[in-house]
Amino acid sequence: MTTILEYWPLFVKGTLVTLELTFFSLIVSLMIGLFTAFARISRNAMLQKVASVYISIIRGTPLLVQLMYIYFIFPEFGLDLSPFWAALIGLSLYEGAYLAEIYRAGIKSIGAGQLEAAYAIGMNYSTAMRRIILPQAIKNVLPAIGNTAILLLKNSSLAGVITVNELMHTGENIAVSTFRNVEIFTLIAVIYWLLHYPLARFVSYLEKRMSNDSSKRN
């Protein structure tokens, strides 16, 4: 207990870095996912191919390998990134690939008749997508987006491998110097659970609300 109290400021700092990394990665990945989803459903064959290859590579390789590649290989091509920025890019690209498929499924779930009705009242494709299709699609996939945010929070622990001083890496350093493995890693697990719990409850709320709305429509 004395060890934990002594190093508590470091745990707090590591937790804040974890939250910062998760928040900014989520924002960037939401944008990447949306643009990639539009590329996937585009009539442009080149855009479709590029998006498909990106999703295949990201989903087909471990996040850990991607982080290592960005941090250690990119500098050989002149792109020297700090550990935090390398982690942010890696996590954003990783989550963006999964979000792209979530967005695409949400867009495809909206009946084609709504797009045709939008054309009938004079809207073009981009206007109809922005004002009619996309708002409904995002509402339908909000629980899935919430689940990816939870996974992103947990995946951020891998950033410690490239020396980002987030919660996990901070705990590892303290454990090495104090040999109090049980206390240190138990505390880390508790902190991650406390960070995850509000998100999980929010996702459950969204799922329940959507289920109730669906029941009312039926």
MOFENWO-V395079 format. One record per backbone hydrogen bond with DSSP energy under -0.5 kcal/mol. CO is the residue of the C=O (numbers start at 0). NH is the residue of the N-H. If there is no record, write none. Layout:
co | nh
CO | NH
CO | NH
This chain:
co | nh
0 | 4
1 | 5
2 | 6
3 | 7
4 | 7
6 | 9
6 | 10
7 | 11
8 | 12
9 | 13
10 | 14
11 | 15
12 | 16
13 | 17
13 | 166
14 | 18
15 | 19
16 | 20
17 | 21
18 | 22
19 | 23
20 | 24
21 | 25
22 | 26
23 | 27
24 | 28
25 | 29
26 | 30
27 | 31
28 | 32
29 | 33
30 | 34
31 | 35
32 | 36
33 | 37
34 | 38
35 | 39
36 | 40
37 | 41
38 | 41
42 | 44
43 | 47
44 | 48
45 | 49
46 | 50
47 | 51
48 | 52
49 | 53
50 | 54
51 | 55
52 | 56
53 | 57
54 | 58
55 | 59
56 | 60
57 | 60
61 | 65
62 | 66
63 | 67
64 | 68
65 | 69
66 | 70
67 | 71
68 | 72
68 | 73
72 | 75
73 | 76
73 | 78
74 | 77
77 | 79
78 | 80
81 | 85
82 | 86
83 | 87
84 | 88
85 | 89
86 | 90
87 | 91
88 | 92
89 | 93
90 | 94
91 | 95
92 | 96
93 | 97
94 | 98
95 | 99
96 | 100
97 | 101
98 | 102
99 | 103
100 | 104
101 | 105
102 | 106
103 | 107
104 | 108
106 | 109
110 | 113
110 | 114
111 | 115
112 | 116
113 | 117
114 | 118
115 | 119
116 | 120
117 | 122
118 | 121
123 | 127
124 | 128
125 | 129
126 | 130
127 | 131
127 | 132
128 | 133
131 | 135
132 | 136
133 | 137
134 | 138
135 | 139
136 | 140
137 | 141
138 | 141
140 | 144
141 | 145
142 | 146
143 | 147
144 | 148
145 | 149
146 | 150
147 | 151
148 | 152
149 | 153
150 | 154
151 | 155
153 | 156
154 | 157
155 | 158
156 | 159
157 | 160
158 | 161
158 | 163
159 | 162
163 | 165
165 | 169
166 | 170
167 | 171
168 | 172
169 | 173
170 | 174
171 | 175
172 | 176
173 | 177
174 | 178
178 | 180
179 | 183
180 | 184
181 | 185
182 | 186
183 | 187
184 | 188
185 | 189
186 | 190
187 | 191
188 | 192
189 | 193
190 | 194
191 | 195
192 | 196
193 | 197
194 | 198
195 | 199
196 | 200
197 | 201
198 | 202
199 | 203
200 | 204
201 | 205
202 | 206
203 | 207
204 | 208
205 | 209
206 | 210
207 | 211
208 | 212
209 | 213
210 | 214
211 | 215
212 | 216
213 | 217
